[in-house]
Amino acid sequence: MDLMKAAVLRKPMDIRIEDVEVPKPSGLEVLLRVESVGLCHTDVHIWEGHYGPIRIEERGVKFPLIMGHEIAGRVEELGEGVKGFRKGDKVVVYPWIGEGTCAACLSGNEHLCYSLKPLGILQPGGYAEYVLVPSYRYLIPIKDLDPDQACSMACAGITAYSAVKKANVKPDENLVLIGIGGLGHIALQIAKAALNPKIIAVDVREESLELAEKMGADYTINASKVNVVDEVKRLTNGLGAEAVIDFVNTTETSLQGFDSLRRGGRLVLVGLHGHYSKFILPLIPLKAAKILGSYTGSLKDLVEVLKLLGRGIIKLTAIKRSLSEVNELLKDVRDGKIVGRVVMKP
């Protein structure tokens, strides 16, 4: 029996490096040797045991679990039904595995499948030396792309991309980005290159706001020092912004985002940090506001985001660490000590 090293979550807040059996592929399955795996904030929520008031068991998570859904690696072994790939191919994994026949899956939106079984969340993921991918159709060749840059496109990249599309801003409009972290700094680059609105970056960390300025933000707001809504109104001639994307999505930030909208504005909620909203319900119709949830993105989105990465439009700000440091890294991400993204090497 062949063994591999894996970071195994035994229960909330209890993750251990263990020897586990290397899975064997059959049929359409592919075994990958993991080269790079991103640490997503979703991993922090799973490690902590909840998304706000929602226990992860309510979302179908079972222990023990090998987390990790932002995966880049090389093909190691192929099931007998696999076509178009060979050993050694460099790939990124689309981890949002649908059941394949529902309306969402058939429309290309497998991430919205009611029977969704994402890698690293509801089945073993990439916090390991090897990962078993259920079908070769979830693999995207990356050829000359750096796997340390490409891996996080499978979640952070497509989540940011999808949220920017939902914000739907024009060049002369104002876009507020709340949270310039692993998602926000990618969204800023995409929005600037594709839509070129006036971008107002909001965070509580000066180093994140400095990063936002380097990436082309027109204005920055330190939410720990000034009133966010007042500043947005000041920067928009008292009207508010046409769109806000909240990558944090706490009770406080979501209200700041809503109150920062002008009439007819769009609030896109992405983060999973919060509990309950404080929206004053009559103001939603009175403002004619749109409130949209945005959850990851499609396989097509991943293909498009990888093209943006290849063209240099996106550059991931990432720190690289060993998988053996996963406990410390989860704590650092939870505590807001990381600017950008964490990429781990098994």
Contacts in CASP RR format, 6 or more apart in sequence:
PFRMAT RR
TARGET T0000
AUTHOR 0000-0000-0000
METHOD contacts of the structure
MODEL  1
MDLMKAAVLRKPMDIRIEDVEVPKPSGLEVLLRVESVGLCHTDVHIWEGH
YGPIRIEERGVKFPLIMGHEIAGRVEELGEGVKGFRKGDKVVVYPWIGEG
TCAACLSGNEHLCYSLKPLGILQPGGYAEYVLVPSYRYLIPIKDLDPDQA
CSMACAGITAYSAVKKANVKPDENLVLIGIGGLGHIALQIAKAALNPKII
AVDVREESLELAEKMGADYTINASKVNVVDEVKRLTNGLGAEAVIDFVNT
TETSLQGFDSLRRGGRLVLVGLHGHYSKFILPLIPLKAAKILGSYTGSLK
DLVEVLKLLGRGIIKLTAIKRSLSEVNELLKDVRDGKIVGRVVMKP
1 21 0 8 1.000
2 21 0 8 1.000
2 22 0 8 1.000
3 19 0 8 1.000
3 20 0 8 1.000
3 21 0 8 1.000
3 22 0 8 1.000
4 19 0 8 1.000
4 20 0 8 1.000
4 21 0 8 1.000
4 22 0 8 1.000
4 128 0 8 1.000
4 129 0 8 1.000
4 130 0 8 1.000
5 17 0 8 1.000
5 18 0 8 1.000
5 19 0 8 1.000
5 128 0 8 1.000
5 129 0 8 1.000
5 323 0 8 1.000
5 346 0 8 1.000
6 17 0 8 1.000
6 18 0 8 1.000
6 19 0 8 1.000
6 20 0 8 1.000
6 66 0 8 1.000
6 124 0 8 1.000
6 127 0 8 1.000
6 128 0 8 1.000
6 129 0 8 1.000
7 15 0 8 1.000
7 16 0 8 1.000
7 17 0 8 1.000
7 18 0 8 1.000
7 66 0 8 1.000
7 67 0 8 1.000
7 127 0 8 1.000
7 128 0 8 1.000
7 323 0 8 1.000
7 326 0 8 1.000
8 15 0 8 1.000
8 16 0 8 1.000
8 17 0 8 1.000
8 18 0 8 1.000
8 20 0 8 1.000
8 64 0 8 1.000
8 65 0 8 1.000
8 66 0 8 1.000
9 15 0 8 1.000
9 46 0 8 1.000
9 47 0 8 1.000
9 63 0 8 1.000
9 64 0 8 1.000
9 65 0 8 1.000
9 66 0 8 1.000
9 67 0 8 1.000
10 16 0 8 1.000
10 63 0 8 1.000
10 64 0 8 1.000
11 63 0 8 1.000
12 47 0 8 1.000
12 48 0 8 1.000
12 49 0 8 1.000
12 50 0 8 1.000
12 56 0 8 1.000
13 47 0 8 1.000
13 48 0 8 1.000
13 49 0 8 1.000
15 47 0 8 1.000
15 67 0 8 1.000
15 326 0 8 1.000
15 327 0 8 1.000
15 330 0 8 1.000
17 323 0 8 1.000
17 324 0 8 1.000
17 326 0 8 1.000
20 66 0 8 1.000
20 128 0 8 1.000
22 31 0 8 1.000
22 129 0 8 1.000
22 130 0 8 1.000
23 31 0 8 1.000
23 124 0 8 1.000
23 130 0 8 1.000
23 132 0 8 1.000
24 31 0 8 1.000
24 77 0 8 1.000
25 31 0 8 1.000
25 77 0 8 1.000
25 78 0 8 1.000
25 79 0 8 1.000
25 82 0 8 1.000
25 132 0 8 1.000
26 79 0 8 1.000
26 80 0 8 1.000
27 79 0 8 1.000
27 80 0 8 1.000
27 81 0 8 1.000
27 82 0 8 1.000
28 79 0 8 1.000
28 81 0 8 1.000
28 82 0 8 1.000
28 134 0 8 1.000
28 135 0 8 1.000
28 136 0 8 1.000
28 137 0 8 1.000
29 79 0 8 1.000
29 82 0 8 1.000
29 132 0 8 1.000
29 133 0 8 1.000
29 134 0 8 1.000
29 135 0 8 1.000
29 136 0 8 1.000
30 75 0 8 1.000
30 77 0 8 1.000
30 78 0 8 1.000
30 79 0 8 1.000
30 82 0 8 1.000
30 85 0 8 1.000
30 132 0 8 1.000
30 133 0 8 1.000
30 135 0 8 1.000
30 136 0 8 1.000
30 139 0 8 1.000
31 75 0 8 1.000
31 76 0 8 1.000
31 77 0 8 1.000
31 78 0 8 1.000
31 130 0 8 1.000
31 131 0 8 1.000
31 132 0 8 1.000
31 133 0 8 1.000
32 71 0 8 1.000
32 73 0 8 1.000
32 74 0 8 1.000
32 75 0 8 1.000
32 76 0 8 1.000
32 91 0 8 1.000
32 93 0 8 1.000
32 130 0 8 1.000
32 131 0 8 1.000
32 132 0 8 1.000
32 133 0 8 1.000
32 139 0 8 1.000
33 73 0 8 1.000
33 74 0 8 1.000
33 75 0 8 1.000
33 76 0 8 1.000
33 129 0 8 1.000
33 130 0 8 1.000
34 71 0 8 1.000
34 72 0 8 1.000
34 73 0 8 1.000
34 126 0 8 1.000
34 128 0 8 1.000
34 129 0 8 1.000
34 130 0 8 1.000
34 131 0 8 1.000
34 346 0 8 1.000
35 72 0 8 1.000
35 73 0 8 1.000
35 74 0 8 1.000
35 90 0 8 1.000
35 147 0 8 1.000
35 151 0 8 1.000
35 345 0 8 1.000
35 346 0 8 1.000
36 71 0 8 1.000
36 72 0 8 1.000
36 73 0 8 1.000
36 147 0 8 1.000
36 148 0 8 1.000
36 150 0 8 1.000
36 151 0 8 1.000
36 343 0 8 1.000
36 344 0 8 1.000
36 345 0 8 1.000
37 68 0 8 1.000
37 70 0 8 1.000
37 71 0 8 1.000
37 72 0 8 1.000
37 126 0 8 1.000
37 127 0 8 1.000
37 151 0 8 1.000
37 323 0 8 1.000
37 343 0 8 1.000
37 344 0 8 1.000
37 346 0 8 1.000
38 68 0 8 1.000
38 70 0 8 1.000
38 71 0 8 1.000
38 151 0 8 1.000
38 152 0 8 1.000
38 155 0 8 1.000
38 341 0 8 1.000
38 342 0 8 1.000
38 343 0 8 1.000
38 344 0 8 1.000
39 68 0 8 1.000
39 70 0 8 1.000
39 326 0 8 1.000
39 329 0 8 1.000
39 330 0 8 1.000
39 333 0 8 1.000
39 341 0 8 1.000
39 342 0 8 1.000
39 343 0 8 1.000
39 344 0 8 1.000
40 68 0 8 1.000
40 69 0 8 1.000
40 70 0 8 1.000
40 152 0 8 1.000
40 155 0 8 1.000
40 156 0 8 1.000
41 182 0 8 1.000
41 183 0 8 1.000
41 271 0 8 1.000
41 272 0 8 1.000
41 333 0 8 1.000
42 69 0 8 1.000
42 121 0 8 1.000
42 155 0 8 1.000
42 272 0 8 1.000
43 67 0 8 1.000
43 68 0 8 1.000
43 69 0 8 1.000
43 330 0 8 1.000
44 330 0 8 1.000
44 333 0 8 1.000
44 334 0 8 1.000
45 51 0 8 1.000
45 52 0 8 1.000
45 56 0 8 1.000
45 272 0 8 1.000
46 56 0 8 1.000
46 61 0 8 1.000
46 65 0 8 1.000
46 67 0 8 1.000
46 121 0 8 1.000
47 67 0 8 1.000
47 330 0 8 1.000
48 334 0 8 1.000
49 55 0 8 1.000
49 56 0 8 1.000
49 61 0 8 1.000
50 56 0 8 1.000
51 59 0 8 1.000
51 272 0 8 1.000
52 272 0 8 1.000
52 273 0 8 1.000
52 274 0 8 1.000
52 275 0 8 1.000
53 275 0 8 1.000
53 276 0 8 1.000
59 121 0 8 1.000
60 122 0 8 1.000
61 121 0 8 1.000
61 122 0 8 1.000
62 122 0 8 1.000
65 120 0 8 1.000
65 121 0 8 1.000
65 124 0 8 1.000
66 120 0 8 1.000
66 124 0 8 1.000
66 125 0 8 1.000
66 126 0 8 1.000
66 127 0 8 1.000
66 128 0 8 1.000
66 131 0 8 1.000
67 120 0 8 1.000
67 121 0 8 1.000
67 125 0 8 1.000
67 126 0 8 1.000
67 127 0 8 1.000
68 95 0 8 1.000
68 119 0 8 1.000
68 120 0 8 1.000
68 125 0 8 1.000
68 126 0 8 1.000
68 127 0 8 1.000
69 95 0 8 1.000
69 118 0 8 1.000
69 119 0 8 1.000
69 120 0 8 1.000
69 121 0 8 1.000
69 125 0 8 1.000
69 126 0 8 1.000
69 154 0 8 1.000
69 155 0 8 1.000
70 95 0 8 1.000
70 151 0 8 1.000
70 152 0 8 1.000
70 153 0 8 1.000
70 154 0 8 1.000
70 155 0 8 1.000
70 156 0 8 1.000
71 92 0 8 1.000
71 93 0 8 1.000
71 95 0 8 1.000
71 119 0 8 1.000
71 125 0 8 1.000
71 126 0 8 1.000
71 131 0 8 1.000
71 151 0 8 1.000
71 154 0 8 1.000
72 90 0 8 1.000
72 91 0 8 1.000
72 92 0 8 1.000
72 93 0 8 1.000
72 142 0 8 1.000
72 147 0 8 1.000
72 148 0 8 1.000
72 150 0 8 1.000
72 151 0 8 1.000
72 154 0 8 1.000
73 90 0 8 1.000
73 91 0 8 1.000
73 92 0 8 1.000
73 93 0 8 1.000
73 147 0 8 1.000
73 151 0 8 1.000
74 87 0 8 1.000
74 88 0 8 1.000
74 89 0 8 1.000
74 90 0 8 1.000
74 91 0 8 1.000
75 85 0 8 1.000
75 86 0 8 1.000
75 87 0 8 1.000
75 88 0 8 1.000
75 89 0 8 1.000
75 91 0 8 1.000
75 139 0 8 1.000
76 87 0 8 1.000
76 88 0 8 1.000
76 130 0 8 1.000
77 87 0 8 1.000
78 85 0 8 1.000
78 86 0 8 1.000
78 87 0 8 1.000
78 136 0 8 1.000
82 136 0 8 1.000
83 136 0 8 1.000
84 136 0 8 1.000
85 91 0 8 1.000
85 136 0 8 1.000
85 139 0 8 1.000
89 139 0 8 1.000
89 141 0 8 1.000
90 141 0 8 1.000
90 142 0 8 1.000
90 143 0 8 1.000
90 145 0 8 1.000
90 147 0 8 1.000
91 139 0 8 1.000
91 140 0 8 1.000
91 141 0 8 1.000
91 142 0 8 1.000
92 139 0 8 1.000
92 140 0 8 1.000
92 142 0 8 1.000
92 145 0 8 1.000
92 147 0 8 1.000
92 150 0 8 1.000
92 151 0 8 1.000
92 153 0 8 1.000
92 154 0 8 1.000
92 302 0 8 1.000
92 306 0 8 1.000
93 119 0 8 1.000
93 131 0 8 1.000
93 133 0 8 1.000
93 138 0 8 1.000
93 139 0 8 1.000
93 140 0 8 1.000
93 154 0 8 1.000
94 138 0 8 1.000
94 139 0 8 1.000
94 140 0 8 1.000
94 154 0 8 1.000
94 299 0 8 1.000
94 302 0 8 1.000
95 118 0 8 1.000
95 119 0 8 1.000
95 120 0 8 1.000
95 125 0 8 1.000
95 138 0 8 1.000
95 154 0 8 1.000
95 155 0 8 1.000
96 110 0 8 1.000
96 111 0 8 1.000
96 113 0 8 1.000
96 116 0 8 1.000
96 118 0 8 1.000
96 296 0 8 1.000
96 297 0 8 1.000
96 299 0 8 1.000
97 110 0 8 1.000
97 116 0 8 1.000
97 117 0 8 1.000
97 118 0 8 1.000
97 119 0 8 1.000
97 123 0 8 1.000
97 134 0 8 1.000
97 135 0 8 1.000
97 138 0 8 1.000
98 104 0 8 1.000
98 105 0 8 1.000
98 110 0 8 1.000
98 113 0 8 1.000
98 115 0 8 1.000
98 116 0 8 1.000
98 117 0 8 1.000
99 105 0 8 1.000
99 113 0 8 1.000
99 115 0 8 1.000
99 117 0 8 1.000
100 106 0 8 1.000
100 110 0 8 1.000
100 113 0 8 1.000
102 113 0 8 1.000
102 114 0 8 1.000
102 115 0 8 1.000
104 110 0 8 1.000
104 111 0 8 1.000
104 112 0 8 1.000
104 113 0 8 1.000
104 114 0 8 1.000
105 113 0 8 1.000
108 298 0 8 1.000
108 299 0 8 1.000
108 300 0 8 1.000
109 297 0 8 1.000
109 298 0 8 1.000
110 116 0 8 1.000
110 298 0 8 1.000
110 299 0 8 1.000
111 295 0 8 1.000
111 296 0 8 1.000
111 297 0 8 1.000
111 298 0 8 1.000
112 295 0 8 1.000
116 122 0 8 1.000
117 123 0 8 1.000
119 125 0 8 1.000
119 126 0 8 1.000
119 131 0 8 1.000
119 133 0 8 1.000
120 126 0 8 1.000
120 127 0 8 1.000
123 134 0 8 1.000
124 131 0 8 1.000
124 132 0 8 1.000
125 131 0 8 1.000
126 346 0 8 1.000
127 323 0 8 1.000
127 326 0 8 1.000
127 344 0 8 1.000
127 346 0 8 1.000
128 323 0 8 1.000
128 346 0 8 1.000
129 346 0 8 1.000
133 139 0 8 1.000
138 299 0 8 1.000
140 302 0 8 1.000
140 303 0 8 1.000
140 306 0 8 1.000
142 150 0 8 1.000
142 306 0 8 1.000
145 306 0 8 1.000
145 309 0 8 1.000
145 310 0 8 1.000
148 316 0 8 1.000
148 318 0 8 1.000
148 320 0 8 1.000
148 343 0 8 1.000
149 309 0 8 1.000
149 315 0 8 1.000
149 316 0 8 1.000
149 318 0 8 1.000
150 306 0 8 1.000
150 309 0 8 1.000
151 343 0 8 1.000
152 182 0 8 1.000
152 316 0 8 1.000
152 318 0 8 1.000
152 341 0 8 1.000
152 343 0 8 1.000
153 302 0 8 1.000
153 305 0 8 1.000
153 306 0 8 1.000
153 309 0 8 1.000
153 314 0 8 1.000
153 316 0 8 1.000
154 302 0 8 1.000
155 296 0 8 1.000
156 182 0 8 1.000
156 183 0 8 1.000
156 186 0 8 1.000
156 316 0 8 1.000
156 341 0 8 1.000
157 183 0 8 1.000
157 186 0 8 1.000
157 302 0 8 1.000
157 305 0 8 1.000
157 314 0 8 1.000
158 296 0 8 1.000
158 297 0 8 1.000
158 298 0 8 1.000
158 301 0 8 1.000
158 302 0 8 1.000
158 305 0 8 1.000
159 183 0 8 1.000
159 270 0 8 1.000
159 294 0 8 1.000
159 295 0 8 1.000
159 296 0 8 1.000
159 297 0 8 1.000
160 183 0 8 1.000
160 184 0 8 1.000
160 186 0 8 1.000
160 187 0 8 1.000
160 190 0 8 1.000
161 186 0 8 1.000
161 187 0 8 1.000
161 190 0 8 1.000
161 297 0 8 1.000
161 301 0 8 1.000
161 304 0 8 1.000
161 305 0 8 1.000
161 308 0 8 1.000
162 294 0 8 1.000
162 295 0 8 1.000
162 296 0 8 1.000
162 297 0 8 1.000
162 298 0 8 1.000
162 301 0 8 1.000
163 183 0 8 1.000
163 187 0 8 1.000
163 245 0 8 1.000
163 247 0 8 1.000
163 268 0 8 1.000
163 270 0 8 1.000
163 294 0 8 1.000
164 187 0 8 1.000
164 190 0 8 1.000
164 191 0 8 1.000
164 194 0 8 1.000
164 195 0 8 1.000
164 245 0 8 1.000
166 266 0 8 1.000
166 268 0 8 1.000
166 292 0 8 1.000
166 293 0 8 1.000
166 294 0 8 1.000
167 175 0 8 1.000
167 191 0 8 1.000
167 243 0 8 1.000
167 244 0 8 1.000
167 245 0 8 1.000
167 266 0 8 1.000
167 268 0 8 1.000
168 243 0 8 1.000
168 266 0 8 1.000
169 175 0 8 1.000
169 191 0 8 1.000
169 195 0 8 1.000
169 197 0 8 1.000
169 242 0 8 1.000
169 243 0 8 1.000
170 195 0 8 1.000
170 197 0 8 1.000
170 242 0 8 1.000
171 195 0 8 1.000
171 196 0 8 1.000
171 197 0 8 1.000
172 197 0 8 1.000
172 198 0 8 1.000
173 197 0 8 1.000
173 198 0 8 1.000
173 241 0 8 1.000
173 242 0 8 1.000
173 243 0 8 1.000
174 197 0 8 1.000
174 198 0 8 1.000
174 200 0 8 1.000
174 232 0 8 1.000
174 235 0 8 1.000
174 236 0 8 1.000
174 240 0 8 1.000
174 241 0 8 1.000
174 242 0 8 1.000
174 243 0 8 1.000
175 191 0 8 1.000
175 195 0 8 1.000
175 197 0 8 1.000
175 198 0 8 1.000
175 199 0 8 1.000
175 200 0 8 1.000
175 241 0 8 1.000
175 242 0 8 1.000
175 243 0 8 1.000
175 244 0 8 1.000
175 245 0 8 1.000
176 200 0 8 1.000
176 202 0 8 1.000
176 232 0 8 1.000
176 241 0 8 1.000
176 243 0 8 1.000
176 244 0 8 1.000
176 245 0 8 1.000
176 257 0 8 1.000
176 260 0 8 1.000
177 184 0 8 1.000
177 187 0 8 1.000
177 188 0 8 1.000
177 191 0 8 1.000
177 199 0 8 1.000
177 200 0 8 1.000
177 201 0 8 1.000
177 202 0 8 1.000
177 212 0 8 1.000
177 217 0 8 1.000
177 244 0 8 1.000
177 245 0 8 1.000
177 247 0 8 1.000
178 202 0 8 1.000
178 203 0 8 1.000
178 223 0 8 1.000
178 228 0 8 1.000
178 244 0 8 1.000
178 245 0 8 1.000
178 246 0 8 1.000
178 247 0 8 1.000
178 248 0 8 1.000
178 253 0 8 1.000
178 256 0 8 1.000
178 257 0 8 1.000
179 201 0 8 1.000
179 202 0 8 1.000
179 203 0 8 1.000
179 208 0 8 1.000
179 246 0 8 1.000
179 247 0 8 1.000
179 248 0 8 1.000
179 253 0 8 1.000
180 188 0 8 1.000
180 201 0 8 1.000
180 202 0 8 1.000
180 203 0 8 1.000
180 208 0 8 1.000
180 209 0 8 1.000
180 211 0 8 1.000
180 212 0 8 1.000
180 217 0 8 1.000
181 203 0 8 1.000
181 208 0 8 1.000
181 247 0 8 1.000
181 339 0 8 1.000
181 340 0 8 1.000
181 341 0 8 1.000
182 247 0 8 1.000
182 317 0 8 1.000
182 340 0 8 1.000
182 341 0 8 1.000
183 247 0 8 1.000
183 270 0 8 1.000
183 271 0 8 1.000
184 245 0 8 1.000
184 247 0 8 1.000
185 208 0 8 1.000
185 211 0 8 1.000
185 212 0 8 1.000
185 215 0 8 1.000
185 317 0 8 1.000
185 340 0 8 1.000
186 314 0 8 1.000
186 316 0 8 1.000
187 245 0 8 1.000
187 247 0 8 1.000
188 199 0 8 1.000
188 201 0 8 1.000
188 212 0 8 1.000
188 215 0 8 1.000
188 216 0 8 1.000
188 217 0 8 1.000
189 215 0 8 1.000
189 313 0 8 1.000
189 314 0 8 1.000
189 315 0 8 1.000
190 308 0 8 1.000
190 313 0 8 1.000
190 314 0 8 1.000
191 197 0 8 1.000
191 199 0 8 1.000
192 199 0 8 1.000
192 215 0 8 1.000
192 216 0 8 1.000
193 308 0 8 1.000
193 313 0 8 1.000
194 313 0 8 1.000
197 242 0 8 1.000
197 243 0 8 1.000
198 218 0 8 1.000
198 219 0 8 1.000
199 212 0 8 1.000
199 216 0 8 1.000
199 217 0 8 1.000
199 218 0 8 1.000
199 219 0 8 1.000
200 217 0 8 1.000
200 218 0 8 1.000
200 219 0 8 1.000
200 220 0 8 1.000
200 221 0 8 1.000
200 231 0 8 1.000
200 232 0 8 1.000
200 235 0 8 1.000
200 241 0 8 1.000
201 208 0 8 1.000
201 209 0 8 1.000
201 212 0 8 1.000
201 213 0 8 1.000
201 217 0 8 1.000
201 219 0 8 1.000
201 220 0 8 1.000
201 221 0 8 1.000
202 220 0 8 1.000
202 221 0 8 1.000
202 223 0 8 1.000
202 228 0 8 1.000
202 256 0 8 1.000
203 209 0 8 1.000
203 212 0 8 1.000
203 220 0 8 1.000
203 221 0 8 1.000
203 222 0 8 1.000
203 223 0 8 1.000
204 222 0 8 1.000
204 223 0 8 1.000
204 224 0 8 1.000
205 336 0 8 1.000
205 339 0 8 1.000
206 222 0 8 1.000
207 339 0 8 1.000
208 339 0 8 1.000
208 340 0 8 1.000
209 217 0 8 1.000
209 220 0 8 1.000
209 221 0 8 1.000
209 222 0 8 1.000
211 317 0 8 1.000
211 339 0 8 1.000
211 340 0 8 1.000
212 220 0 8 1.000
213 220 0 8 1.000
219 235 0 8 1.000
221 228 0 8 1.000
221 231 0 8 1.000
221 232 0 8 1.000
223 253 0 8 1.000
223 256 0 8 1.000
228 256 0 8 1.000
228 257 0 8 1.000
228 260 0 8 1.000
229 256 0 8 1.000
229 257 0 8 1.000
229 259 0 8 1.000
229 260 0 8 1.000
232 240 0 8 1.000
232 241 0 8 1.000
232 260 0 8 1.000
233 239 0 8 1.000
233 240 0 8 1.000
233 260 0 8 1.000
236 262 0 8 1.000
239 262 0 8 1.000
240 260 0 8 1.000
240 261 0 8 1.000
240 262 0 8 1.000
241 260 0 8 1.000
241 261 0 8 1.000
241 262 0 8 1.000
241 265 0 8 1.000
242 261 0 8 1.000
242 262 0 8 1.000
242 264 0 8 1.000
242 265 0 8 1.000
242 266 0 8 1.000
243 261 0 8 1.000
243 265 0 8 1.000
243 266 0 8 1.000
243 267 0 8 1.000
243 268 0 8 1.000
244 257 0 8 1.000
244 258 0 8 1.000
244 260 0 8 1.000
244 261 0 8 1.000
244 266 0 8 1.000
244 267 0 8 1.000
244 268 0 8 1.000
245 268 0 8 1.000
245 270 0 8 1.000
245 294 0 8 1.000
246 253 0 8 1.000
246 254 0 8 1.000
246 257 0 8 1.000
246 267 0 8 1.000
246 268 0 8 1.000
246 269 0 8 1.000
246 270 0 8 1.000
246 271 0 8 1.000
247 270 0 8 1.000
247 271 0 8 1.000
248 271 0 8 1.000
248 273 0 8 1.000
249 269 0 8 1.000
249 270 0 8 1.000
249 271 0 8 1.000
249 272 0 8 1.000
249 273 0 8 1.000
249 274 0 8 1.000
250 273 0 8 1.000
250 274 0 8 1.000
250 275 0 8 1.000
251 274 0 8 1.000
251 275 0 8 1.000
251 276 0 8 1.000
251 277 0 8 1.000
251 278 0 8 1.000
254 267 0 8 1.000
254 269 0 8 1.000
254 274 0 8 1.000
254 277 0 8 1.000
254 278 0 8 1.000
254 279 0 8 1.000
255 277 0 8 1.000
255 278 0 8 1.000
255 279 0 8 1.000
257 267 0 8 1.000
258 267 0 8 1.000
258 279 0 8 1.000
258 283 0 8 1.000
258 289 0 8 1.000
258 291 0 8 1.000
261 267 0 8 1.000
261 287 0 8 1.000
261 289 0 8 1.000
263 287 0 8 1.000
263 288 0 8 1.000
263 289 0 8 1.000
264 287 0 8 1.000
264 288 0 8 1.000
264 289 0 8 1.000
264 290 0 8 1.000
265 287 0 8 1.000
265 288 0 8 1.000
265 289 0 8 1.000
265 290 0 8 1.000
266 289 0 8 1.000
266 290 0 8 1.000
266 291 0 8 1.000
266 292 0 8 1.000
267 289 0 8 1.000
267 290 0 8 1.000
267 291 0 8 1.000
267 292 0 8 1.000
268 292 0 8 1.000
268 293 0 8 1.000
268 294 0 8 1.000
269 291 0 8 1.000
269 292 0 8 1.000
269 293 0 8 1.000
269 294 0 8 1.000
270 293 0 8 1.000
270 294 0 8 1.000
279 291 0 8 1.000
283 289 0 8 1.000
284 291 0 8 1.000
305 314 0 8 1.000
308 314 0 8 1.000
309 315 0 8 1.000
309 316 0 8 1.000
316 340 0 8 1.000
316 341 0 8 1.000
316 343 0 8 1.000
317 339 0 8 1.000
317 340 0 8 1.000
317 341 0 8 1.000
318 340 0 8 1.000
318 341 0 8 1.000
318 342 0 8 1.000
318 343 0 8 1.000
319 338 0 8 1.000
319 340 0 8 1.000
319 341 0 8 1.000
319 342 0 8 1.000
319 343 0 8 1.000
320 343 0 8 1.000
320 344 0 8 1.000
320 345 0 8 1.000
321 329 0 8 1.000
321 342 0 8 1.000
321 343 0 8 1.000
321 344 0 8 1.000
321 345 0 8 1.000
322 344 0 8 1.000
322 345 0 8 1.000
323 344 0 8 1.000
323 345 0 8 1.000
323 346 0 8 1.000
325 344 0 8 1.000
326 344 0 8 1.000
329 338 0 8 1.000
329 342 0 8 1.000
329 344 0 8 1.000
332 338 0 8 1.000
332 342 0 8 1.000
333 342 0 8 1.000
END
